[in-house]
């Protein structure tokens, strides 16, 4: 499994604007991810939103699981 990356996210949704609308952000916020990568918390959100078509980095899931336990399981349940 390849962890989520910016190009795959844009390809899945079709545009920066579509990504932004999917989670209620502005397009410029999504544009910033080109240089910094998809934020960890957003990776979990997109994994669930896409029914697992896009996968959060396993290290992200483990980090959040250690911090929040079962709450991460429900947020990323589409894995």
SULCORJO-V322848 format. One record per pair of residues at least 12 apart in sequence whose ideal C-beta (glycine too) atoms are under 6 Angstrom apart, sorted by sequence separation. I is the first residue (numbers start at 0). J is the second residue. D is the distance in Angstrom with one decimal. If there is no record, write none. Layout:
i=[I/I]
j=[J/J]
d=[D/D]
//
This chain:
i=[43/42/15/15/60/42/39/55/22/51/5/47/50/51/5/8/46/47/43/46/43/3/3/11/3/3/3/0/2]
j=[55/55/29/30/75/59/59/75/44/77/32/74/77/78/33/37/75/77/74/77/75/37/42/53/53/54/55/54/56]
d=[5.1/3.8/4.6/5.6/5.8/5.3/4.6/6.0/6.0/4.1/5.3/6.0/4.9/5.5/5.6/6.0/5.1/4.9/4.9/5.8/4.9/5.4/4.9/5.8/5.1/6.0/5.8/5.3/3.5]
//
